[in-house]
Amino acid sequence: MATEQRTRRPDALTMEVVELIGDVVARFYADYEDAAGEHALTGAQARLLSLLSIQPLPMRKLALKLKCEPSNVTGIVDRLESRGLVERRPDPADRRVKLAAATDEGLRVARDLREGLHFARAPLAGLSDDERRSLRDLLQRMLEV
């Protein structure tokens, strides 16, 4: 049955939802670029810093999450490190591996970036708690497929 669903042409409602998701993603990235620019960061630098604000990560894992080459991640980390936003640390589990980690200043900038994202705040604030939970749950289900 799953194969049948993949080969069927999408219906009009599905296509409308796909278009809306695309519009939301485009607006999110535009807002993210604007917020990054306020801190003299590129979008890629801001996304990497955001990932590191959650936990330190090895370069290869950052490359996978950012969907880019490890050499690109090295350059991004170098630039963030020169600004004091990121540092390299040995991995306690494997001292041969280096982790990139946000510094205290990097954590502050990452928090400012999150708080600087405006496009969805008003529309989400207009939804009830139950509606926001439903939206969250539906988005999580989409990501599980």
The first five atom37 places (N, CA, C, CB, O) and aatype in JSON, in Angstrom:
{
  "aatype": [12, 0, 16, 6, 5, 1, 16, 1, 1, 14, 3, 0, 10, 16, 12, 6, 19, 19, 6, 10, 9, 7, 3, 19, 19, 0, 1, 13, 18, 0, 3, 18, 6, 3, 0, 0, 7, 6, 8, 0, 10, 16, 7, 0, 5, 0, 1, 10, 10, 15, 10, 10, 15, 9, 5, 14, 10, 14, 12, 1, 11, 10, 0, 10, 11, 10, 11, 4, 6, 14, 15, 2, 19, 16, 7, 9, 19, 3, 1, 10, 6, 15, 1, 7, 10, 19, 6, 1, 1, 14, 3, 14, 0, 3, 1, 1, 19, 11, 10, 0, 0, 0, 16, 3, 6, 7, 10, 1, 19, 0, 1, 3, 10, 1, 6, 7, 10, 8, 13, 0, 1, 0, 14, 10, 0, 7, 10, 15, 3, 3, 6, 1, 1, 15, 10, 1, 3, 10, 10, 5, 1, 12, 10, 6, 19],
  "atom_mask": [
    [1, 1, 1, 1, 1],
    [1, 1, 1, 1, 1],
    [1, 1, 1, 1, 1],
    [1, 1, 1, 1, 1],
    [1, 1, 1, 1, 1],
    [1, 1, 1, 1, 1],
    [1, 1, 1, 1, 1],
    [1, 1, 1, 1, 1],
    [1, 1, 1, 1, 1],
    [1, 1, 1, 1, 1],
    [1, 1, 1, 1, 1],
    [1, 1, 1, 1, 1],
    [1, 1, 1, 1, 1],
    [1, 1, 1, 1, 1],
    [1, 1, 1, 1, 1],
    [1, 1, 1, 1, 1],
    [1, 1, 1, 1, 1],
    [1, 1, 1, 1, 1],
    [1, 1, 1, 1, 1],
    [1, 1, 1, 1, 1],
    [1, 1, 1, 1, 1],
    [1, 1, 1, 0, 1],
    [1, 1, 1, 1, 1],
    [1, 1, 1, 1, 1],
    [1, 1, 1, 1, 1],
    [1, 1, 1, 1, 1],
    [1, 1, 1, 1, 1],
    [1, 1, 1, 1, 1],
    [1, 1, 1, 1, 1],
    [1, 1, 1, 1, 1],
    [1, 1, 1, 1, 1],
    [1, 1, 1, 1, 1],
    [1, 1, 1, 1, 1],
    [1, 1, 1, 1, 1],
    [1, 1, 1, 1, 1],
    [1, 1, 1, 1, 1],
    [1, 1, 1, 0, 1],
    [1, 1, 1, 1, 1],
    [1, 1, 1, 1, 1],
    [1, 1, 1, 1, 1],
    [1, 1, 1, 1, 1],
    [1, 1, 1, 1, 1],
    [1, 1, 1, 0, 1],
    [1, 1, 1, 1, 1],
    [1, 1, 1, 1, 1],
    [1, 1, 1, 1, 1],
    [1, 1, 1, 1, 1],
    [1, 1, 1, 1, 1],
    [1, 1, 1, 1, 1],
    [1, 1, 1, 1, 1],
    [1, 1, 1, 1, 1],
    [1, 1, 1, 1, 1],
    [1, 1, 1, 1, 1],
    [1, 1, 1, 1, 1],
    [1, 1, 1, 1, 1],
    [1, 1, 1, 1, 1],
    [1, 1, 1, 1, 1],
    [1, 1, 1, 1, 1],
    [1, 1, 1, 1, 1],
    [1, 1, 1, 1, 1],
    [1, 1, 1, 1, 1],
    [1, 1, 1, 1, 1],
    [1, 1, 1, 1, 1],
    [1, 1, 1, 1, 1],
    [1, 1, 1, 1, 1],
    [1, 1, 1, 1, 1],
    [1, 1, 1, 1, 1],
    [1, 1, 1, 1, 1],
    [1, 1, 1, 1, 1],
    [1, 1, 1, 1, 1],
    [1, 1, 1, 1, 1],
    [1, 1, 1, 1, 1],
    [1, 1, 1, 1, 1],
    [1, 1, 1, 1, 1],
    [1, 1, 1, 0, 1],
    [1, 1, 1, 1, 1],
    [1, 1, 1, 1, 1],
    [1, 1, 1, 1, 1],
    [1, 1, 1, 1, 1],
    [1, 1, 1, 1, 1],
    [1, 1, 1, 1, 1],
    [1, 1, 1, 1, 1],
    [1, 1, 1, 1, 1],
    [1, 1, 1, 0, 1],
    [1, 1, 1, 1, 1],
    [1, 1, 1, 1, 1],
    [1, 1, 1, 1, 1],
    [1, 1, 1, 1, 1],
    [1, 1, 1, 1, 1],
    [1, 1, 1, 1, 1],
    [1, 1, 1, 1, 1],
    [1, 1, 1, 1, 1],
    [1, 1, 1, 1, 1],
    [1, 1, 1, 1, 1],
    [1, 1, 1, 1, 1],
    [1, 1, 1, 1, 1],
    [1, 1, 1, 1, 1],
    [1, 1, 1, 1, 1],
    [1, 1, 1, 1, 1],
    [1, 1, 1, 1, 1],
    [1, 1, 1, 1, 1],
    [1, 1, 1, 1, 1],
    [1, 1, 1, 1, 1],
    [1, 1, 1, 1, 1],
    [1, 1, 1, 1, 1],
    [1, 1, 1, 0, 1],
    [1, 1, 1, 1, 1],
    [1, 1, 1, 1, 1],
    [1, 1, 1, 1, 1],
    [1, 1, 1, 1, 1],
    [1, 1, 1, 1, 1],
    [1, 1, 1, 1, 1],
    [1, 1, 1, 1, 1],
    [1, 1, 1, 1, 1],
    [1, 1, 1, 1, 1],
    [1, 1, 1, 0, 1],
    [1, 1, 1, 1, 1],
    [1, 1, 1, 1, 1],
    [1, 1, 1, 1, 1],
    [1, 1, 1, 1, 1],
    [1, 1, 1, 1, 1],
    [1, 1, 1, 1, 1],
    [1, 1, 1, 1, 1],
    [1, 1, 1, 1, 1],
    [1, 1, 1, 1, 1],
    [1, 1, 1, 0, 1],
    [1, 1, 1, 1, 1],
    [1, 1, 1, 1, 1],
    [1, 1, 1, 1, 1],
    [1, 1, 1, 1, 1],
    [1, 1, 1, 1, 1],
    [1, 1, 1, 1, 1],
    [1, 1, 1, 1, 1],
    [1, 1, 1, 1, 1],
    [1, 1, 1, 1, 1],
    [1, 1, 1, 1, 1],
    [1, 1, 1, 1, 1],
    [1, 1, 1, 1, 1],
    [1, 1, 1, 1, 1],
    [1, 1, 1, 1, 1],
    [1, 1, 1, 1, 1],
    [1, 1, 1, 1, 1],
    [1, 1, 1, 1, 1],
    [1, 1, 1, 1, 1],
    [1, 1, 1, 1, 1]
  ],
  "atom_positions": [
    [[0.82, -1.2, 0.0], [0.0, 0.0, 0.0], [0.87, 1.27, 0.0], [-0.93, 0.0, 1.21], [0.53, 2.25, -0.66]],
    [[1.97, 1.26, 0.74], [2.85, 2.42, 0.76], [3.4, 2.73, -0.63], [4.0, 2.21, 1.75], [3.51, 3.89, -1.02]],
    [[3.73, 1.68, -1.4], [4.22, 1.87, -2.76], [3.15, 2.49, -3.63], [4.7, 0.55, -3.36], [3.42, 3.37, -4.45]],
    [[1.91, 2.03, -3.45], [0.79, 2.57, -4.23], [0.62, 4.06, -3.95], [-0.51, 1.8, -3.9], [0.36, 4.84, -4.87]],
    [[0.75, 4.46, -2.68], [0.6, 5.87, -2.33], [1.71, 6.71, -2.95], [0.6, 6.05, -0.8], [1.48, 7.85, -3.34]],
    [[2.92, 6.16, -3.06], [4.04, 6.9, -3.64], [3.89, 7.08, -5.14], [5.34, 6.2, -3.32], [4.36, 8.08, -5.69]],
    [[3.26, 6.13, -5.83], [3.18, 6.2, -7.28], [1.94, 6.94, -7.76], [3.19, 4.81, -7.85], [1.89, 7.36, -8.92]],
    [[0.93, 7.11, -6.91], [-0.26, 7.86, -7.3], [0.08, 9.33, -7.45], [-1.39, 7.68, -6.27], [0.93, 9.86, -6.74]],
    [[-0.59, 9.97, -8.37], [-0.43, 11.42, -8.52], [-1.02, 12.11, -7.3], [-1.11, 11.95, -9.83], [-2.07, 11.71, -6.81]],
    [[-0.34, 13.14, -6.8], [-0.89, 13.84, -5.63], [-2.18, 14.57, -5.99], [0.15, 14.83, -5.07], [-2.33, 15.08, -7.1]],
    [[-3.07, 14.6, -5.06], [-4.34, 15.3, -5.27], [-4.12, 16.81, -5.07], [-5.45, 14.77, -4.29], [-3.06, 17.24, -4.62]],
    [[-5.12, 17.58, -5.42], [-5.02, 19.05, -5.36], [-4.74, 19.54, -3.94], [-6.31, 19.7, -5.89], [-3.95, 20.47, -3.76]],
    [[-5.37, 18.94, -2.95], [-5.16, 19.36, -1.56], [-3.71, 19.12, -1.15], [-6.12, 18.61, -0.61], [-3.09, 19.97, -0.52]],
    [[-3.19, 17.94, -1.5], [-1.79, 17.64, -1.17], [-0.86, 18.65, -1.82], [-1.42, 16.22, -1.61], [0.07, 19.14, -1.18]],
    [[-1.11, 18.97, -3.07], [-0.27, 19.94, -3.77], [-0.37, 21.33, -3.13], [-0.66, 20.01, -5.25], [0.63, 22.04, -3.05]],
    [[-1.56, 21.7, -2.7], [-1.72, 22.99, -2.03], [-0.92, 23.01, -0.72], [-3.21, 23.27, -1.74], [-0.27, 24.01, -0.41]],
    [[-0.96, 21.92, 0.04], [-0.21, 21.84, 1.29], [1.29, 21.9, 1.01], [-0.55, 20.53, 2.06], [2.03, 22.59, 1.72]],
    [[1.74, 21.2, -0.02], [3.16, 21.23, -0.39], [3.59, 22.65, -0.73], [3.44, 20.28, -1.58], [4.66, 23.1, -0.31]],
    [[2.78, 23.35, -1.49], [3.09, 24.75, -1.85], [3.15, 25.63, -0.6], [2.02, 25.3, -2.84], [4.04, 26.47, -0.48]],
    [[2.22, 25.44, 0.31], [2.22, 26.23, 1.55], [3.46, 25.94, 2.39], [0.96, 25.94, 2.37], [4.06, 26.86, 2.95]],
    [[3.86, 24.67, 2.46], [5.07, 24.33, 3.2], [6.27, 25.02, 2.55], [5.28, 22.8, 3.24], [7.13, 25.56, 3.24]],
    [[6.32, 25.0, 1.23], [7.4, 25.68, 0.51], [7.43, 27.17, 0.82], [0.0, 0.0, 0.0], [8.5, 27.74, 1.01]],
    [[6.27, 27.79, 0.86], [6.2, 29.22, 1.19], [6.69, 29.49, 2.61], [4.76, 29.73, 1.02], [7.41, 30.46, 2.84]],
    [[6.3, 28.64, 3.55], [6.73, 28.79, 4.94], [8.25, 28.64, 5.03], [6.03, 27.75, 5.86], [8.91, 29.43, 5.7]],
    [[8.79, 27.63, 4.37], [10.24, 27.4, 4.39], [10.98, 28.61, 3.79], [10.61, 26.11, 3.61], [11.97, 29.07, 4.36]],
    [[10.5, 29.12, 2.69], [11.14, 30.28, 2.05], [11.11, 31.49, 2.98], [10.44, 30.61, 0.72], [12.11, 32.2, 3.11]],
    [[9.97, 31.73, 3.61], [9.88, 32.87, 4.54], [10.77, 32.66, 5.75], [8.43, 33.09, 4.99], [11.39, 33.61, 6.23]],
    [[10.84, 31.43, 6.25], [11.71, 31.12, 7.39], [13.17, 31.43, 7.03], [11.56, 29.64, 7.82], [13.87, 32.1, 7.78]],
    [[13.62, 30.94, 5.86], [15.01, 31.17, 5.46], [15.29, 32.65, 5.24], [15.34, 30.38, 4.2], [16.37, 33.13, 5.6]],
    [[14.36, 33.37, 4.67], [14.55, 34.82, 4.47], [14.67, 35.53, 5.81], [13.39, 35.42, 3.64], [15.53, 36.39, 5.99]],
    [[13.8, 35.18, 6.76], [13.84, 35.77, 8.09], [15.14, 35.39, 8.79], [12.62, 35.32, 8.92], [15.75, 36.22, 9.47]],
    [[15.55, 34.14, 8.62], [16.79, 33.66, 9.24], [17.99, 34.42, 8.68], [16.96, 32.14, 9.01], [18.89, 34.79, 9.43]],
    [[18.01, 34.65, 7.36], [19.1, 35.41, 6.74], [19.14, 36.84, 7.28], [18.93, 35.43, 5.2], [20.21, 37.38, 7.54]],
    [[17.95, 37.44, 7.46], [17.9, 38.8, 8.01], [18.44, 38.83, 9.44], [16.45, 39.33, 7.98], [19.23, 39.71, 9.8]],
    [[18.0, 37.86, 10.26], [18.47, 37.79, 11.65], [19.98, 37.56, 11.68], [17.74, 36.67, 12.43], [20.67, 38.16, 12.5]],
    [[20.48, 36.7, 10.81], [21.93, 36.43, 10.75], [22.68, 37.7, 10.36], [22.23, 35.3, 9.74], [23.72, 38.02, 10.94]],
    [[22.14, 38.42, 9.37], [22.78, 39.65, 8.91], [22.92, 40.69, 10.01], [0.0, 0.0, 0.0], [23.88, 41.46, 10.02]],
    [[21.97, 40.71, 10.93], [22.05, 41.66, 12.05], [23.25, 41.37, 12.94], [20.77, 41.62, 12.88], [23.69, 42.24, 13.7]],
    [[23.78, 40.16, 12.85], [24.97, 39.78, 13.64], [26.19, 39.61, 12.74], [24.7, 38.47, 14.41], [27.19, 39.01, 13.15]],
    [[26.1, 40.13, 11.51], [27.18, 40.02, 10.53], [27.57, 38.57, 10.29], [28.4, 40.82, 10.99], [28.75, 38.24, 10.17]],
    [[26.56, 37.7, 10.22], [26.75, 36.27, 9.95], [26.06, 35.91, 8.64], [26.21, 35.4, 11.11], [25.08, 36.54, 8.26]],
    [[26.58, 34.9, 7.98], [25.86, 34.33, 6.85], [24.8, 33.37, 7.4], [26.84, 33.6, 5.86], [24.83, 33.0, 8.57]],
    [[23.88, 32.98, 6.54], [22.87, 32.01, 6.97], [23.49, 30.7, 7.41], [0.0, 0.0, 0.0], [23.06, 30.11, 8.4]],
    [[24.52, 30.24, 6.69], [25.19, 28.98, 7.05], [25.88, 29.1, 8.41], [26.22, 28.59, 5.96], [25.84, 28.18, 9.21]],
    [[26.52, 30.23, 8.65], [27.17, 30.44, 9.95], [26.13, 30.44, 11.07], [27.96, 31.76, 9.95], [26.35, 29.86, 12.13]],
    [[25.01, 31.1, 10.83], [23.96, 31.16, 11.85], [23.38, 29.77, 12.11], [22.84, 32.13, 11.41], [23.14, 29.41, 13.26]],
    [[23.15, 28.99, 11.05], [22.6, 27.64, 11.24], [23.57, 26.75, 12.02], [22.27, 26.99, 9.88], [23.17, 25.99, 12.89]],
    [[24.87, 26.86, 11.68], [25.86, 26.06, 12.4], [25.9, 26.47, 13.87], [27.25, 26.23, 11.76], [25.95, 25.61, 14.75]],
    [[25.88, 27.75, 14.13], [25.9, 28.24, 15.51], [24.66, 27.77, 16.26], [25.99, 29.76, 15.54], [24.74, 27.41, 17.44]],
    [[23.53, 27.77, 15.59], [22.3, 27.29, 16.2], [22.42, 25.82, 16.58], [21.11, 27.49, 15.25], [22.01, 25.43, 17.67]],
    [[22.99, 25.0, 15.69], [23.19, 23.58, 16.0], [24.11, 23.41, 17.21], [23.78, 22.84, 14.79], [23.87, 22.57, 18.07]],
    [[25.17, 24.21, 17.25], [26.13, 24.09, 18.35], [25.59, 24.63, 19.66], [27.41, 24.81, 18.0], [26.12, 24.32, 20.72]],
    [[24.55, 25.44, 19.6], [23.95, 25.95, 20.84], [23.2, 24.83, 21.57], [22.99, 27.13, 20.55], [22.92, 24.94, 22.77]],
    [[22.88, 23.76, 20.85], [22.2, 22.61, 21.46], [23.22, 21.7, 22.11], [21.38, 21.84, 20.4], [23.04, 21.25, 23.25]],
    [[24.32, 21.42, 21.37], [25.38, 20.56, 21.9], [26.6, 20.65, 21.0], [24.91, 19.08, 22.03], [26.47, 20.94, 19.81]],
    [[27.79, 20.41, 21.56], [28.99, 20.34, 20.71], [28.87, 19.16, 19.75], [30.27, 20.22, 21.57], [28.32, 18.12, 20.09]],
    [[29.4, 19.34, 18.55], [29.3, 18.3, 17.53], [30.62, 18.17, 16.77], [28.15, 18.6, 16.56], [31.33, 19.15, 16.58]],
    [[30.94, 16.93, 16.32], [32.11, 16.77, 15.45], [31.82, 17.35, 14.07], [32.51, 15.28, 15.33], [30.67, 17.49, 13.67]],
    [[32.88, 17.69, 13.37], [32.74, 18.33, 12.06], [31.93, 17.48, 11.09], [34.12, 18.61, 11.47], [31.09, 18.01, 10.35]],
    [[32.15, 16.18, 11.07], [31.42, 15.32, 10.13], [29.92, 15.36, 10.38], [31.92, 13.87, 10.22], [29.13, 15.39, 9.44]],
    [[29.53, 15.36, 11.65], [28.1, 15.4, 11.97], [27.52, 16.76, 11.57], [27.87, 15.14, 13.48], [26.39, 16.83, 11.1]],
    [[28.28, 17.83, 11.76], [27.82, 19.15, 11.32], [27.63, 19.17, 9.81], [28.84, 20.25, 11.73], [26.64, 19.71, 9.31]],
    [[28.56, 18.56, 9.08], [28.45, 18.52, 7.62], [27.19, 17.77, 7.2], [29.7, 17.85, 7.0], [26.49, 18.19, 6.28]],
    [[26.89, 16.66, 7.88], [25.67, 15.91, 7.56], [24.43, 16.74, 7.84], [25.62, 14.61, 8.37], [23.51, 16.78, 7.02]],
    [[24.4, 17.39, 8.99], [23.22, 18.17, 9.36], [23.02, 19.38, 8.44], [23.33, 18.63, 10.8], [21.89, 19.76, 8.13]],
    [[24.12, 19.98, 8.0], [24.04, 21.14, 7.11], [24.0, 20.74, 5.64], [25.22, 22.06, 7.35], [23.83, 21.58, 4.76]],
    [[24.16, 19.44, 5.38], [24.14, 18.91, 4.01], [25.19, 19.6, 3.13], [22.75, 19.08, 3.39], [24.9, 20.1, 2.05]],
    [[26.43, 19.62, 3.66], [27.53, 20.19, 2.88], [28.8, 19.38, 3.14], [27.75, 21.69, 3.25], [28.81, 18.47, 3.97]],
    [[29.84, 19.72, 2.43], [31.12, 19.03, 2.56], [31.81, 19.39, 3.87], [32.02, 19.36, 1.37], [31.71, 20.53, 4.33]],
    [[32.52, 18.43, 4.48], [33.26, 18.73, 5.71], [34.23, 19.91, 5.56], [34.02, 17.51, 6.17], [34.43, 20.67, 6.52]],
    [[34.83, 20.08, 4.37], [35.75, 21.21, 4.18], [35.01, 22.55, 4.3], [36.44, 21.11, 2.8], [35.59, 23.52, 4.78]],
    [[33.75, 22.59, 3.87], [32.96, 23.82, 4.04], [32.71, 24.1, 5.52], [31.62, 23.71, 3.29], [32.78, 25.25, 5.96]],
    [[32.43, 23.04, 6.27], [32.18, 23.21, 7.71], [33.45, 23.73, 8.39], [31.74, 21.86, 8.35], [33.37, 24.59, 9.26]],
    [[34.6, 23.22, 7.98], [35.86, 23.69, 8.57], [36.01, 25.19, 8.36], [37.06, 22.94, 7.94], [36.41, 25.91, 9.28]],
    [[35.7, 25.68, 7.17], [35.8, 27.11, 6.89], [34.82, 27.93, 7.73], [0.0, 0.0, 0.0], [35.16, 28.99, 8.23]],
    [[33.6, 27.42, 7.86], [32.59, 28.12, 8.67], [33.03, 28.17, 10.13], [31.2, 27.44, 8.56], [32.95, 29.21, 10.78]],
    [[33.5, 27.04, 10.64], [33.95, 26.99, 12.04], [35.15, 27.92, 12.22], [34.33, 25.53, 12.45], [35.23, 28.63, 13.23]],
    [[36.08, 27.93, 11.27], [37.23, 28.84, 11.35], [36.78, 30.28, 11.5], [38.13, 28.69, 10.11], [37.29, 31.01, 12.35]],
    [[35.82, 30.7, 10.68], [35.35, 32.1, 10.73], [34.64, 32.4, 12.05], [34.41, 32.39, 9.54], [34.82, 33.47, 12.63]],
    [[33.83, 31.46, 12.52], [33.14, 31.67, 13.8], [34.13, 31.65, 14.97], [32.05, 30.6, 14.0], [33.98, 32.39, 15.94]],
    [[35.13, 30.8, 14.85], [36.16, 30.72, 15.9], [36.94, 32.03, 15.98], [37.12, 29.53, 15.64], [37.27, 32.5, 17.07]],
    [[37.25, 32.62, 14.82], [38.01, 33.88, 14.81], [37.21, 35.02, 15.46], [38.39, 34.26, 13.38], [37.79, 36.01, 15.9]],
    [[35.89, 34.87, 15.5], [35.04, 35.89, 16.14], [34.73, 35.56, 17.59], [33.74, 36.04, 15.37], [34.02, 36.31, 18.26]],
    [[35.25, 34.44, 18.08], [35.04, 34.07, 19.47], [33.68, 33.44, 19.75], [0.0, 0.0, 0.0], [33.24, 33.39, 20.9]],
    [[33.0, 32.97, 18.69], [31.67, 32.4, 18.86], [31.7, 30.88, 18.99], [30.79, 32.8, 17.7], [30.76, 30.27, 19.52]],
    [[32.78, 30.27, 18.51], [32.92, 28.82, 18.5], [34.34, 28.49, 18.91], [32.58, 28.21, 17.1], [35.28, 29.25, 18.67]],
    [[34.49, 27.32, 19.54], [35.83, 26.81, 19.85], [35.89, 25.32, 19.52], [36.19, 27.06, 21.34], [34.87, 24.63, 19.49]],
    [[37.09, 24.85, 19.28], [37.3, 23.42, 19.05], [37.77, 22.8, 20.35], [38.34, 23.17, 17.89], [38.6, 23.36, 21.07]],
    [[37.21, 21.61, 20.66], [37.58, 20.88, 21.87], [37.81, 19.42, 21.51], [36.48, 21.02, 22.96], [37.22, 18.91, 20.57]],
    [[38.68, 18.75, 22.28], [38.8, 17.31, 22.07], [37.52, 16.61, 22.53], [40.04, 16.74, 22.83], [36.9, 17.02, 23.51]],
    [[37.13, 15.58, 21.83], [35.96, 14.78, 22.21], [36.36, 13.91, 23.4], [35.45, 13.9, 21.01], [37.3, 13.13, 23.29]],
    [[35.65, 14.03, 24.53], [36.02, 13.22, 25.7], [35.94, 11.71, 25.43], [35.12, 13.57, 26.87], [36.63, 10.93, 26.08]],
    [[35.1, 11.31, 24.48], [34.94, 9.89, 24.16], [36.03, 9.39, 23.22], [33.57, 9.64, 23.53], [36.33, 8.19, 23.2]],
    [[36.65, 10.3, 22.45], [37.69, 9.91, 21.49], [38.57, 11.14, 21.26], [37.07, 9.39, 20.13], [38.22, 12.02, 20.48]],
    [[39.69, 11.2, 21.94], [40.54, 12.38, 21.92], [41.1, 12.7, 20.53], [41.69, 12.2, 22.89], [41.63, 13.79, 20.32]],
    [[40.98, 11.76, 19.58], [41.44, 12.03, 18.21], [40.44, 12.91, 17.46], [41.64, 10.71, 17.45], [40.79, 13.54, 16.46]],
    [[39.2, 12.97, 17.95], [38.13, 13.72, 17.29], [38.01, 15.09, 17.94], [36.78, 12.95, 17.36], [38.06, 15.22, 19.16]],
    [[37.85, 16.11, 17.11], [37.61, 17.47, 17.6], [36.13, 17.79, 17.5], [38.45, 18.51, 16.8], [35.47, 17.5, 16.5]],
    [[35.62, 18.38, 18.56], [34.24, 18.86, 18.56], [34.24, 20.37, 18.38], [33.51, 18.46, 19.88], [35.12, 21.07, 18.89]],
    [[33.28, 20.85, 17.66], [33.04, 22.29, 17.6], [32.0, 22.58, 18.68], [32.56, 22.77, 16.16], [31.01, 21.86, 18.8]],
    [[32.23, 23.63, 19.45], [31.31, 23.97, 20.54], [31.11, 25.48, 20.56], [31.86, 23.47, 21.91], [32.05, 26.25, 20.32]],
    [[29.9, 25.9, 20.87], [29.61, 27.33, 21.0], [30.23, 27.84, 22.3], [28.07, 27.6, 20.98], [30.15, 27.19, 23.34]],
    [[30.84, 29.01, 22.22], [31.34, 29.68, 23.43], [30.16, 30.35, 24.12], [32.47, 30.72, 23.08], [29.04, 30.32, 23.61]],
    [[30.4, 30.96, 25.27], [29.33, 31.7, 25.95], [28.78, 32.8, 25.04], [29.84, 32.3, 27.28], [27.57, 33.02, 24.98]],
    [[29.69, 33.5, 24.35], [29.25, 34.55, 23.42], [28.47, 33.93, 22.26], [30.46, 35.35, 22.88], [27.47, 34.5, 21.81]],
    [[28.91, 32.78, 21.78], [28.2, 32.08, 20.71], [26.8, 31.67, 21.15], [0.0, 0.0, 0.0], [25.85, 31.75, 20.37]],
    [[26.66, 31.22, 22.39], [25.34, 30.86, 22.92], [24.43, 32.09, 22.98], [25.47, 30.22, 24.32], [23.24, 32.0, 22.69]],
    [[25.01, 33.23, 23.37], [24.23, 34.47, 23.44], [23.75, 34.88, 22.05], [25.05, 35.6, 24.08], [22.6, 35.25, 21.87]],
    [[24.65, 34.81, 21.07], [24.28, 35.17, 19.7], [23.23, 34.2, 19.15], [25.53, 35.18, 18.79], [22.29, 34.63, 18.49]],
    [[23.38, 32.91, 19.42], [22.4, 31.92, 18.96], [21.03, 32.21, 19.57], [22.86, 30.48, 19.33], [20.01, 32.08, 18.89]],
    [[20.99, 32.59, 20.83], [19.72, 32.94, 21.48], [19.13, 34.19, 20.82], [19.93, 33.18, 23.0], [17.93, 34.24, 20.56]],
    [[19.97, 35.18, 20.56], [19.5, 36.4, 19.88], [18.95, 36.08, 18.49], [20.65, 37.43, 19.77], [17.95, 36.65, 18.06]],
    [[19.61, 35.16, 17.79], [19.13, 34.75, 16.47], [17.74, 34.15, 16.57], [20.1, 33.74, 15.83], [16.85, 34.51, 15.8]],
    [[17.54, 33.23, 17.5], [16.21, 32.6, 17.67], [15.16, 33.66, 18.0], [16.26, 31.53, 18.79], [14.05, 33.63, 17.47]],
    [[15.53, 34.58, 18.88], [14.58, 35.63, 19.27], [14.35, 36.63, 18.15], [15.08, 36.35, 20.52], [13.35, 37.34, 18.15]],
    [[15.26, 36.69, 17.18], [15.14, 37.61, 16.06], [14.28, 37.1, 14.92], [0.0, 0.0, 0.0], [14.06, 37.81, 13.95]],
    [[13.81, 35.86, 15.02], [12.95, 35.3, 13.97], [11.52, 35.76, 14.23], [13.04, 33.73, 13.94], [10.91, 35.39, 15.23]],
    [[10.99, 36.57, 13.31], [9.7, 37.21, 13.57], [8.55, 36.68, 12.73], [9.83, 38.65, 13.33], [7.4, 36.78, 13.16]],
    [[8.81, 36.11, 11.55], [7.73, 35.9, 10.59], [6.6, 35.02, 11.12], [8.29, 35.28, 9.35], [5.45, 35.26, 10.78]],
    [[6.9, 34.03, 11.94], [5.84, 33.11, 12.38], [5.27, 33.46, 13.75], [6.38, 31.71, 12.41], [4.28, 32.86, 14.16]],
    [[5.86, 34.41, 14.44], [5.39, 34.7, 15.8], [3.93, 35.14, 15.85], [6.25, 35.76, 16.43], [3.14, 34.57, 16.6]],
    [[3.59, 36.14, 15.07], [2.21, 36.66, 15.12], [1.21, 35.6, 14.67], [2.08, 37.91, 14.24], [0.21, 35.39, 15.35]],
    [[1.44, 34.92, 13.54], [0.47, 33.89, 13.15], [0.35, 32.76, 14.18], [0.86, 33.3, 11.8], [-0.75, 32.29, 14.46]],
    [[1.48, 32.34, 14.75], [1.42, 31.28, 15.75], [0.74, 31.76, 17.03], [2.82, 30.76, 16.07], [0.02, 31.0, 17.68]],
    [[0.98, 33.01, 17.39], [0.34, 33.56, 18.59], [-1.18, 33.63, 18.42], [0.91, 34.96, 18.92], [-1.93, 33.61, 19.39]],
    [[-1.63, 33.73, 17.16], [-3.06, 33.76, 16.88], [-3.73, 32.41, 16.97], [0.0, 0.0, 0.0], [-4.96, 32.31, 16.91]],
    [[-2.93, 31.35, 17.11], [-3.49, 30.01, 17.26], [-3.62, 29.68, 18.75], [-2.61, 28.95, 16.54], [-2.84, 30.15, 19.57]],
    [[-4.6, 28.86, 19.06], [-4.74, 28.41, 20.45], [-3.61, 27.44, 20.79], [-6.13, 27.75, 20.68], [-2.91, 26.96, 19.9]],
    [[-3.44, 27.16, 22.07], [-2.45, 26.17, 22.48], [-2.73, 24.82, 21.83], [-2.43, 26.02, 24.02], [-1.8, 24.15, 21.38]],
    [[-3.99, 24.43, 21.76], [-4.36, 23.15, 21.14], [-4.01, 23.14, 19.65], [-5.86, 22.87, 21.34], [-3.53, 22.14, 19.13]],
    [[-4.25, 24.26, 18.96], [-3.92, 24.35, 17.54], [-2.42, 24.27, 17.32], [-4.48, 25.65, 16.94], [-1.96, 23.6, 16.39]],
    [[-1.65, 24.95, 18.18], [-0.18, 24.89, 18.04], [0.33, 23.48, 18.32], [0.49, 25.89, 18.99], [1.23, 23.0, 17.65]],
    [[-0.25, 22.82, 19.32], [0.14, 21.43, 19.6], [-0.2, 20.53, 18.42], [-0.56, 20.91, 20.88], [0.61, 19.68, 18.03]],
    [[-1.38, 20.71, 17.84], [-1.77, 19.9, 16.67], [-0.82, 20.14, 15.51], [-3.22, 20.23, 16.25], [-0.4, 19.2, 14.85]],
    [[-0.49, 21.4, 15.25], [0.45, 21.73, 14.18], [1.8, 21.08, 14.44], [0.6, 23.26, 14.04], [2.38, 20.47, 13.55]],
    [[2.29, 21.21, 15.66], [3.57, 20.58, 16.02], [3.52, 19.08, 15.8], [3.92, 20.88, 17.49], [4.44, 18.51, 15.2]],
    [[2.47, 18.44, 16.27], [2.34, 16.98, 16.16], [2.27, 16.55, 14.69], [1.09, 16.49, 16.92], [2.87, 15.54, 14.31]],
    [[1.55, 17.29, 13.87], [1.45, 16.95, 12.45], [2.81, 17.12, 11.76], [0.39, 17.84, 11.77], [3.2, 16.28, 10.94]],
    [[3.52, 18.19, 12.08], [4.85, 18.4, 11.48], [5.81, 17.29, 11.91], [5.42, 19.78, 11.89], [6.6, 16.8, 11.11]],
    [[5.74, 16.89, 13.19], [6.58, 15.79, 13.65], [6.25, 14.5, 12.92], [6.44, 15.6, 15.15], [7.16, 13.75, 12.57]],
    [[4.97, 14.23, 12.69], [4.57, 13.02, 11.96], [5.1, 13.05, 10.54], [3.06, 12.88, 11.95], [5.52, 12.02, 10.02]],
    [[5.08, 14.22, 9.91], [5.61, 14.33, 8.54], [7.1, 13.99, 8.51], [5.38, 15.75, 7.98], [7.58, 13.37, 7.57]],
    [[7.83, 14.4, 9.53], [9.26, 14.16, 9.57], [9.6, 12.71, 9.88], [9.9, 15.07, 10.59], [10.72, 12.27, 9.6]],
    [[8.68, 11.97, 10.45], [8.9, 10.56, 10.78], [8.8, 9.66, 9.57], [7.91, 10.12, 11.83], [9.33, 8.54, 9.6]],
    [[8.16, 10.09, 8.52], [7.95, 9.25, 7.34], [9.23, 9.04, 6.59], [6.91, 9.85, 6.42], [9.25, 8.35, 5.57]]
  ]
}
